[in-house]
Amino acid sequence: MLAHRPLNRLILTVLAGLIIIPTICGRETQYITGTSLDGVTTKLALDRTPALYTGDFGDCLGGQSLLNVTKFDAAFYYDNSTILFHLDGTTNIRNENLMLYISVEAYGESRFSMTVDPCKVNIYSMCPLTAQQPVEAFALFQIGPQQVSGIPQIAYEVPDLEGFARIQIFANSSQTEIGCFQAVMRNGNSFSQPTSISTVLGIFTFVAIVASFVTAAYGVSIPHMRSHYAHSLSVLIIFETFQSIFFSGALSLPWPSVLPAWWSNFAWAAGLVPSPNVIHSINPFVGVSGNASQVGGAGSTVINNQGGLTQQIYGRSLASIIIRGLFKRSPEIVKDVVHALGRRQPYDPNDPYDYNWNGDPVQPGMPLPGDWTGFAGELSELSIPAPNAFMVGLIWLLVVVGLVIVLVVAFKYSLEGLVKLKWIKQDRLEYFRSHWTGYLSLALLRTLFIGFFSITTLAMFQFAIRGSARPTAIAVVVFAIIVLGMGGLVLYALHFRLRFGTFSVDPDRILLRRGKVMGFLPCLVPVRLSQLKEKELGQKPAGSLPFVRWHFVDNDAGRQNVHQDEPYVKRFGWLSARYRLSRWWFFSFWLIYQFVRACFLGAASNSPLAQVFGLFIVDILALVVVATLNPYEGQRNTALAVWLLALTRVITTGLSIAFLPDFNLNRIIVTVIGVVIIVIQALLTIAVMVLIILGGISSWMSLSRNREYFSSEMLEGVRIRYFEHIEQRSTDEPPPKPKSKSKTDSETNSDKFPELPKEPYFTVTSVRRAPKIEDEDDDYLAEMNPSYNTGSTAFNPRPTSRRSRAASVSSLHSVSSLPRGARAHRTSWSSRDFPQAEQDRLSPILVRRLSSGPGHIRASSTNIVDSLQGHRSTTSLQAPATSAPSSRPITPIKEVAQKEPHMNEARETEEAEKSYLEDSQ
């Protein structure tokens, strides 16, 4: 048995090789010789992609064509000046001679047209057309430069060519159009790259989610956690940006083809993921039905043009002809048609004459290919029928909610497992692990808050299209839950904070003060009198207007502010934590603004003029209000939400006004405007990605706020400035003005220490030490200069650079009234005497605190004394024999738990510092 196994393997290998040989031979590229329109003759591969070709196709008679088509492919090969035409299908017509009219339209103008007699080009399945024989029309037409002169050269390169190919079928007996099929034109270039662009954006968004979550989960002090969370990049703003870009296409305008293709890259942020399985499964529920393998109706409706195009083909006008009897059908013929009708054959890579650039029959419920009007046209790029949009968005929203639950629970128990395995410390993310259920509930509420705009827009769009009753009923229920639920939570959050106070209306004035715009353009700046500080009242205004001030008056003047109120932050921090102290209520304005935008985009789709201008006015007002309020505490959130996103909305809506049918602009100009919108939104997307990277770095710094050392020395200074910025912004006060370079260091020191009153003073320019009798004592010389005692073997790591005293007066025997052995009291001290004496006075706790960061005393005690005296010291508190690295300061807002475990030690340290400063002064 063992001897036969190698033989069996050899036989199987040989057989496999024999099977592969025909496949390899079949895949060999075959070439032909062709001459392009430029007159260049080259060898061309048979399986090459044409310069222009068709995509998906549909029935341009609204399902009333008398043919059922399973394949409609057309292509133009620039390199050999040929047009390919391929049409497969069936019909119920018994016997009819036909004429075909093939046309290509690009950017609103006819670029190519051709009238074809099937009998003259050997299309025998249509000469004549019979119900017994399926249609299999395939033809290649050689053309000249004059026939394609209307196609501009840019059409072969521009992404998302706006055009379509159309074939119209006419019956010779009645000279009436009995079939029309239209396919979108492609050139291989497109802005629609969901596989790459959506993936990259999804990865960046995931990084932002992680960076935001860790700032909310790390720490032990709620106010500190809120401060760092407020300065991380908001995931809500990121999704709002992507959703705003995608829902720009919800306006009922005839979009250029480039815009829906570009917007399809952001559909995932709105919950519209084009999954064929999901779409097909809900088609029956939403009322979308039809055969996805073919287009056409093969119906018996009499279609009569009464002239028009038939006049161009037949050269005469038509009278009213009744042709209902022409299309008599029998059950046997219908049965044969059903058996003959089927899907097109799959692509065969071994056939050099087969191709895979073709399109498919348009799915039921989709608009006609080549029509990108309104939200339905944008959804067609995703292969999502308009009646399915709401249900698809709802399904993916529920999937995301379930995913959030799984991820939070998995993260919690993963941490517990790592603690059990002792791979991480016991106190790592201890607050999150002990309050994970609260984090889970807040994460779910935040997810619904992010999806509020998207789901309300889709629900109102479902109402506007008057779809099937079942999805509309679900849309009503979901709309009521999301609007009333979120609105109720926002009102409760406002009431919870404002219940212990009243609103007061006081008189105020608006002062018109002289100022400059952009630093050089003089103008009058309106400023409210109540907002001016006392030192700013000296400037005389150019004028004033009466006004009122509406403000909140708290009953308890000593109550903590909203960001220090820990119960409120725990309960409603997912709403208010990112906003400034005086703008903590801004989440209510955001919800109202998003609801108004959803009403215009979703509910007003049947009134394009009111929809576009109404949304434009709303976006302008929102920009003014948000820029005035400046609600965000973090600078990155301010830059993105207040300026970049708001300005992009206004510009996009303003440029979209040009697409209104009333203006009837040339489609090439419309496409140029569309490219401008794409450039603006692409720059916004790049800015979001850059801000996500910066937000990740800042969150990394926030995680090190309780550490003295940072892993990157290059960013150490940036980290300290970032922490100081967080502390300053949390006060909601304007940052201090930077001091001019002309100011001296003495002015800088005056900020730290109060300036003493000026009194008569004197200046010591030089000091001369008189010789003393004790200078000649051996013990004193050993004390002042340890190297004097040559017999000592004590280790002295600091070399003494004492100047030679051979030529000094002190080297001579001095004359004094004291005997030689006597010793006078020392009246002067050397700087070497300070460190040891001061170390003897300091407690070990204070010595340890002196080496920490800002907010504590520095490591050198003589530095403090010398700074009080106005000069810099050169000594150090550390003993000369020790070599320690320079201590890097930690955050100025060092995080402390709610209950300090070493309170006695802290008090002892503070008392020691106070006592030391008093003694030094």
NORTA-V233160 format. One record per backbone hydrogen bond with DSSP energy under -1.0 kcal/mol. NH is the residue of the N-H (numbers start at 1). CO is the residue of the C=O. E is the energy in kcal/mol with one decimal. If there is no record, write none. Layout:
nh->NH co->CO e->E
nh->NH co->CO e->E
This chain:
nh->8 co->4 e->-2.4
nh->9 co->5 e->-2.2
nh->10 co->6 e->-2.0
nh->11 co->7 e->-2.2
nh->12 co->8 e->-2.4
nh->13 co->9 e->-2.1
nh->14 co->10 e->-2.1
nh->15 co->11 e->-2.5
nh->16 co->12 e->-2.3
nh->17 co->13 e->-2.0
nh->18 co->14 e->-2.2
nh->19 co->15 e->-2.0
nh->20 co->16 e->-1.9
nh->21 co->17 e->-1.7
nh->24 co->20 e->-2.6
nh->25 co->21 e->-2.5
nh->26 co->22 e->-2.7
nh->27 co->23 e->-1.6
nh->32 co->44 e->-3.0
nh->34 co->42 e->-2.5
nh->36 co->40 e->-2.5
nh->37 co->78 e->-1.2
nh->39 co->36 e->-1.7
nh->42 co->34 e->-2.2
nh->44 co->32 e->-4.0
nh->46 co->30 e->-2.5
nh->48 co->45 e->-1.1
nh->51 co->76 e->-1.1
nh->52 co->76 e->-1.6
nh->53 co->186 e->-2.2
nh->54 co->74 e->-1.6
nh->55 co->184 e->-2.9
nh->57 co->360 e->-1.6
nh->58 co->182 e->-2.4
nh->60 co->180 e->-1.4
nh->62 co->59 e->-1.1
nh->66 co->178 e->-3.4
nh->68 co->90 e->-3.0
nh->69 co->295 e->-2.9
nh->70 co->88 e->-2.0
nh->71 co->88 e->-1.6
nh->73 co->86 e->-2.8
nh->75 co->84 e->-1.8
nh->76 co->52 e->-2.9
nh->77 co->82 e->-2.9
nh->82 co->77 e->-1.5
nh->83 co->141 e->-2.2
nh->84 co->75 e->-2.5
nh->85 co->139 e->-2.5
nh->86 co->73 e->-2.7
nh->87 co->137 e->-3.2
nh->88 co->71 e->-2.2
nh->89 co->135 e->-1.8
nh->90 co->68 e->-2.4
nh->96 co->129 e->-1.6
nh->99 co->170 e->-1.7
nh->100 co->116 e->-3.0
nh->101 co->168 e->-2.2
nh->102 co->114 e->-3.1
nh->103 co->166 e->-2.4
nh->104 co->112 e->-3.0
nh->105 co->164 e->-2.6
nh->106 co->109 e->-2.5
nh->107 co->162 e->-2.7
nh->109 co->106 e->-1.5
nh->111 co->104 e->-2.8
nh->112 co->104 e->-1.6
nh->114 co->102 e->-2.4
nh->116 co->100 e->-3.2
nh->120 co->117 e->-1.6
nh->123 co->118 e->-2.6
nh->124 co->122 e->-1.1
nh->126 co->123 e->-1.3
nh->127 co->124 e->-1.4
nh->129 co->96 e->-3.6
nh->135 co->89 e->-3.1
nh->137 co->87 e->-3.4
nh->139 co->85 e->-2.6
nh->141 co->83 e->-2.6
nh->143 co->81 e->-2.3
nh->151 co->148 e->-1.4
nh->155 co->152 e->-1.4
nh->156 co->153 e->-1.4
nh->157 co->154 e->-1.5
nh->158 co->154 e->-2.8
nh->160 co->189 e->-2.8
nh->163 co->161 e->-1.1
nh->164 co->105 e->-2.3
nh->165 co->183 e->-3.0
nh->166 co->103 e->-2.8
nh->167 co->181 e->-2.6
nh->168 co->101 e->-2.3
nh->169 co->179 e->-3.0
nh->170 co->99 e->-2.5
nh->171 co->176 e->-2.6
nh->172 co->97 e->-2.7
nh->175 co->171 e->-2.1
nh->178 co->169 e->-2.5
nh->179 co->169 e->-1.3
nh->181 co->167 e->-2.4
nh->182 co->58 e->-2.5
nh->183 co->165 e->-3.0
nh->184 co->56 e->-1.8
nh->185 co->163 e->-2.2
nh->186 co->53 e->-3.4
nh->193 co->191 e->-1.1
nh->197 co->193 e->-2.5
nh->200 co->196 e->-2.4
nh->201 co->197 e->-2.7
nh->202 co->198 e->-2.3
nh->203 co->199 e->-2.2
nh->204 co->200 e->-2.3
nh->205 co->201 e->-2.5
nh->206 co->202 e->-2.2
nh->207 co->203 e->-2.1
nh->208 co->204 e->-2.1
nh->209 co->205 e->-2.4
nh->210 co->206 e->-2.4
nh->211 co->207 e->-2.7
nh->212 co->208 e->-2.4
nh->213 co->209 e->-2.4
nh->214 co->210 e->-2.5
nh->215 co->211 e->-1.2
nh->216 co->212 e->-1.1
nh->217 co->213 e->-1.6
nh->218 co->214 e->-2.1
nh->225 co->221 e->-2.5
nh->226 co->222 e->-2.6
nh->227 co->223 e->-2.1
nh->228 co->224 e->-2.1
nh->229 co->225 e->-2.3
nh->230 co->226 e->-2.3
nh->238 co->234 e->-1.6
nh->239 co->235 e->-2.5
nh->240 co->236 e->-2.4
nh->241 co->237 e->-2.2
nh->242 co->238 e->-2.1
nh->243 co->239 e->-3.0
nh->244 co->240 e->-2.1
nh->245 co->241 e->-1.9
nh->246 co->242 e->-2.2
nh->247 co->243 e->-2.9
nh->249 co->246 e->-1.7
nh->250 co->247 e->-1.4
nh->253 co->251 e->-2.1
nh->255 co->253 e->-1.6
nh->255 co->372 e->-1.2
nh->259 co->256 e->-1.2
nh->261 co->257 e->-1.2
nh->262 co->258 e->-1.9
nh->263 co->259 e->-2.9
nh->264 co->260 e->-1.4
nh->265 co->262 e->-1.4
nh->266 co->263 e->-1.9
nh->270 co->267 e->-1.0
nh->271 co->268 e->-1.3
nh->272 co->267 e->-2.1
nh->275 co->273 e->-1.9
nh->279 co->275 e->-2.3
nh->280 co->276 e->-2.7
nh->281 co->277 e->-1.8
nh->282 co->278 e->-1.4
nh->286 co->282 e->-2.2
nh->288 co->283 e->-2.5
nh->295 co->69 e->-2.0
nh->297 co->65 e->-1.3
nh->298 co->65 e->-3.5
nh->310 co->307 e->-1.2
nh->311 co->308 e->-1.1
nh->312 co->309 e->-1.1
nh->313 co->309 e->-1.5
nh->314 co->310 e->-3.1
nh->315 co->311 e->-1.2
nh->326 co->323 e->-1.1
nh->334 co->330 e->-2.2
nh->335 co->331 e->-2.2
nh->336 co->332 e->-2.1
nh->337 co->333 e->-2.5
nh->338 co->334 e->-2.2
nh->339 co->335 e->-1.8
nh->340 co->336 e->-2.3
nh->341 co->337 e->-2.3
nh->351 co->348 e->-1.3
nh->354 co->351 e->-1.5
nh->362 co->57 e->-2.7
nh->366 co->363 e->-1.8
nh->371 co->368 e->-1.6
nh->374 co->253 e->-2.7
nh->377 co->373 e->-1.5
nh->378 co->374 e->-1.5
nh->379 co->375 e->-2.5
nh->380 co->376 e->-1.4
nh->382 co->379 e->-1.1
nh->384 co->379 e->-2.1
nh->388 co->385 e->-1.3
nh->389 co->386 e->-1.2
nh->392 co->388 e->-2.5
nh->393 co->389 e->-2.4
nh->394 co->390 e->-2.6
nh->395 co->391 e->-2.4
nh->396 co->392 e->-2.2
nh->397 co->393 e->-1.7
nh->398 co->394 e->-2.2
nh->399 co->395 e->-1.9
nh->400 co->396 e->-2.2
nh->401 co->397 e->-2.2
nh->402 co->398 e->-2.2
nh->403 co->399 e->-2.3
nh->404 co->400 e->-2.4
nh->405 co->401 e->-1.9
nh->406 co->402 e->-2.2
nh->407 co->403 e->-2.6
nh->408 co->404 e->-2.4
nh->409 co->405 e->-2.2
nh->410 co->406 e->-2.7
nh->411 co->407 e->-2.5
nh->412 co->408 e->-2.1
nh->413 co->409 e->-2.2
nh->414 co->410 e->-1.8
nh->415 co->411 e->-2.0
nh->416 co->412 e->-1.9
nh->417 co->413 e->-2.0
nh->418 co->414 e->-2.3
nh->419 co->415 e->-2.2
nh->420 co->416 e->-2.2
nh->421 co->417 e->-2.1
nh->422 co->419 e->-1.0
nh->423 co->418 e->-2.6
nh->428 co->425 e->-1.3
nh->430 co->427 e->-1.4
nh->433 co->429 e->-2.1
nh->434 co->430 e->-1.8
nh->435 co->431 e->-1.2
nh->439 co->435 e->-1.8
nh->440 co->436 e->-2.3
nh->441 co->437 e->-2.2
nh->442 co->438 e->-2.2
nh->443 co->439 e->-2.3
nh->444 co->440 e->-2.0
nh->445 co->441 e->-2.1
nh->446 co->442 e->-2.4
nh->447 co->443 e->-2.0
nh->448 co->444 e->-2.2
nh->449 co->445 e->-2.1
nh->450 co->446 e->-2.2
nh->451 co->447 e->-2.0
nh->455 co->451 e->-2.4
nh->456 co->452 e->-2.1
nh->457 co->453 e->-1.9
nh->458 co->454 e->-2.2
nh->459 co->455 e->-2.0
nh->460 co->456 e->-2.2
nh->461 co->457 e->-1.9
nh->462 co->458 e->-1.9
nh->463 co->459 e->-1.6
nh->464 co->460 e->-1.9
nh->465 co->461 e->-1.9
nh->467 co->462 e->-1.1
nh->472 co->468 e->-1.6
nh->473 co->469 e->-2.3
nh->474 co->470 e->-1.8
nh->475 co->471 e->-2.2
nh->476 co->472 e->-2.1
nh->477 co->473 e->-2.0
nh->478 co->474 e->-2.7
nh->479 co->475 e->-2.6
nh->480 co->476 e->-2.3
nh->481 co->477 e->-2.3
nh->482 co->478 e->-2.8
nh->483 co->479 e->-2.3
nh->484 co->480 e->-2.2
nh->485 co->481 e->-2.1
nh->486 co->482 e->-1.9
nh->487 co->483 e->-2.5
nh->488 co->484 e->-2.4
nh->489 co->485 e->-2.1
nh->490 co->486 e->-2.4
nh->491 co->487 e->-2.2
nh->492 co->488 e->-2.4
nh->493 co->489 e->-2.3
nh->494 co->490 e->-2.0
nh->495 co->491 e->-2.6
nh->496 co->492 e->-2.5
nh->498 co->494 e->-2.3
nh->499 co->495 e->-1.2
nh->502 co->553 e->-2.3
nh->504 co->551 e->-3.5
nh->506 co->549 e->-2.9
nh->508 co->547 e->-3.2
nh->510 co->545 e->-3.0
nh->511 co->527 e->-3.5
nh->512 co->543 e->-3.1
nh->513 co->525 e->-2.6
nh->515 co->523 e->-2.9
nh->517 co->521 e->-3.6
nh->520 co->517 e->-1.4
nh->521 co->517 e->-2.3
nh->523 co->515 e->-2.6
nh->525 co->513 e->-3.5
nh->527 co->511 e->-2.6
nh->529 co->509 e->-3.0
nh->531 co->528 e->-1.2
nh->532 co->529 e->-1.1
nh->536 co->533 e->-1.1
nh->537 co->534 e->-1.1
nh->542 co->512 e->-3.1
nh->545 co->510 e->-2.0
nh->547 co->508 e->-3.0
nh->549 co->506 e->-3.6
nh->551 co->504 e->-2.6
nh->553 co->502 e->-3.6
nh->555 co->500 e->-2.2
nh->559 co->556 e->-1.5
nh->564 co->561 e->-1.0
nh->565 co->561 e->-1.1
nh->566 co->564 e->-1.3
nh->569 co->565 e->-2.4
nh->570 co->566 e->-2.6
nh->571 co->567 e->-1.6
nh->572 co->568 e->-3.4
nh->573 co->569 e->-1.6
nh->575 co->572 e->-1.7
nh->576 co->572 e->-2.0
nh->577 co->573 e->-1.9
nh->579 co->576 e->-1.4
nh->580 co->631 e->-3.4
nh->583 co->580 e->-1.0
nh->586 co->583 e->-1.9
nh->588 co->585 e->-1.8
nh->590 co->586 e->-2.3
nh->591 co->587 e->-2.0
nh->592 co->588 e->-1.8
nh->593 co->589 e->-2.6
nh->594 co->590 e->-2.5
nh->595 co->591 e->-1.9
nh->596 co->592 e->-2.2
nh->597 co->593 e->-2.3
nh->598 co->594 e->-2.2
nh->599 co->595 e->-1.9
nh->600 co->596 e->-1.9
nh->601 co->597 e->-2.6
nh->602 co->598 e->-2.7
nh->603 co->599 e->-1.0
nh->604 co->599 e->-1.1
nh->607 co->604 e->-1.6
nh->611 co->607 e->-2.5
nh->612 co->608 e->-2.7
nh->613 co->609 e->-2.0
nh->614 co->610 e->-1.9
nh->615 co->611 e->-2.1
nh->616 co->612 e->-2.1
nh->617 co->613 e->-2.1
nh->618 co->614 e->-2.2
nh->619 co->615 e->-2.5
nh->620 co->616 e->-1.9
nh->621 co->617 e->-2.4
nh->622 co->618 e->-2.4
nh->623 co->619 e->-2.1
nh->624 co->620 e->-2.2
nh->625 co->621 e->-2.5
nh->626 co->622 e->-2.9
nh->627 co->623 e->-2.4
nh->628 co->624 e->-1.9
nh->629 co->625 e->-2.7
nh->630 co->626 e->-2.9
nh->633 co->578 e->-2.2
nh->638 co->634 e->-1.7
nh->639 co->635 e->-2.8
nh->640 co->636 e->-2.2
nh->641 co->637 e->-2.7
nh->642 co->638 e->-1.6
nh->643 co->638 e->-1.0
nh->644 co->639 e->-2.5
nh->645 co->640 e->-3.3
nh->647 co->643 e->-2.4
nh->648 co->644 e->-2.1
nh->649 co->645 e->-2.3
nh->650 co->646 e->-2.0
nh->651 co->647 e->-2.6
nh->652 co->648 e->-2.7
nh->653 co->649 e->-2.6
nh->654 co->650 e->-2.4
nh->655 co->651 e->-2.7
nh->656 co->652 e->-1.8
nh->658 co->655 e->-1.3
nh->659 co->656 e->-1.6
nh->660 co->657 e->-1.6
nh->663 co->660 e->-1.6
nh->670 co->666 e->-2.3
nh->671 co->667 e->-2.1
nh->672 co->668 e->-2.0
nh->673 co->669 e->-2.2
nh->674 co->670 e->-2.1
nh->675 co->671 e->-2.1
nh->676 co->672 e->-1.9
nh->677 co->673 e->-2.1
nh->678 co->674 e->-2.0
nh->679 co->675 e->-2.4
nh->680 co->676 e->-2.2
nh->681 co->677 e->-2.6
nh->682 co->678 e->-2.5
nh->683 co->679 e->-2.2
nh->684 co->680 e->-1.9
nh->685 co->681 e->-2.2
nh->686 co->682 e->-2.5
nh->687 co->683 e->-2.4
nh->688 co->684 e->-2.1
nh->689 co->685 e->-2.1
nh->690 co->686 e->-2.4
nh->691 co->687 e->-2.6
nh->692 co->688 e->-2.2
nh->693 co->689 e->-1.8
nh->694 co->690 e->-2.4
nh->695 co->691 e->-2.7
nh->696 co->692 e->-2.2
nh->697 co->693 e->-1.9
nh->698 co->694 e->-2.4
nh->699 co->695 e->-2.3
nh->700 co->696 e->-1.8
nh->701 co->697 e->-2.0
nh->702 co->698 e->-2.3
nh->703 co->699 e->-1.7
nh->704 co->701 e->-1.4
nh->705 co->702 e->-1.4
nh->707 co->704 e->-1.7
nh->716 co->713 e->-1.3
nh->719 co->715 e->-2.5
nh->720 co->716 e->-2.0
nh->721 co->717 e->-2.3
nh->722 co->718 e->-2.3
nh->723 co->719 e->-2.4
nh->724 co->720 e->-2.3
nh->725 co->721 e->-2.2
nh->726 co->722 e->-2.2
nh->727 co->723 e->-2.3
nh->728 co->724 e->-2.3
nh->729 co->725 e->-2.7
nh->730 co->726 e->-1.7
nh->732 co->729 e->-1.3
nh->743 co->740 e->-1.1
nh->748 co->744 e->-1.1
nh->749 co->745 e->-2.5
nh->750 co->746 e->-1.4
nh->751 co->748 e->-1.0
nh->753 co->749 e->-2.0
nh->775 co->772 e->-1.2
nh->776 co->773 e->-1.4
nh->777 co->774 e->-1.6
nh->781 co->777 e->-2.1
nh->782 co->778 e->-2.2
nh->783 co->779 e->-1.7
nh->784 co->780 e->-2.8
nh->785 co->781 e->-2.4
nh->788 co->785 e->-2.3
nh->789 co->786 e->-1.0
nh->790 co->788 e->-1.4
nh->792 co->789 e->-1.1
nh->811 co->808 e->-1.1
nh->812 co->809 e->-1.6
nh->833 co->830 e->-1.8
nh->837 co->833 e->-1.2
nh->838 co->834 e->-2.6
nh->839 co->835 e->-2.5
nh->840 co->836 e->-1.8
nh->841 co->837 e->-1.0
nh->842 co->838 e->-1.7
nh->847 co->843 e->-2.0
nh->848 co->844 e->-1.9
nh->849 co->845 e->-1.9
nh->850 co->846 e->-1.8
nh->852 co->849 e->-1.7
nh->856 co->853 e->-1.4
nh->865 co->861 e->-1.7
nh->866 co->862 e->-3.0
nh->867 co->863 e->-2.6
nh->868 co->864 e->-2.0
nh->869 co->865 e->-1.3
nh->871 co->866 e->-2.5
nh->882 co->879 e->-1.5
nh->906 co->902 e->-1.9
nh->907 co->903 e->-2.4
nh->908 co->904 e->-2.4
nh->909 co->905 e->-2.2
nh->910 co->906 e->-2.5
nh->911 co->907 e->-2.5
nh->912 co->908 e->-2.1
nh->913 co->909 e->-2.5
nh->914 co->910 e->-2.5
nh->915 co->911 e->-2.5
nh->916 co->912 e->-2.3
nh->917 co->913 e->-2.6
nh->918 co->914 e->-2.1
nh->919 co->915 e->-2.2
nh->920 co->916 e->-2.5
nh->921 co->917 e->-2.0
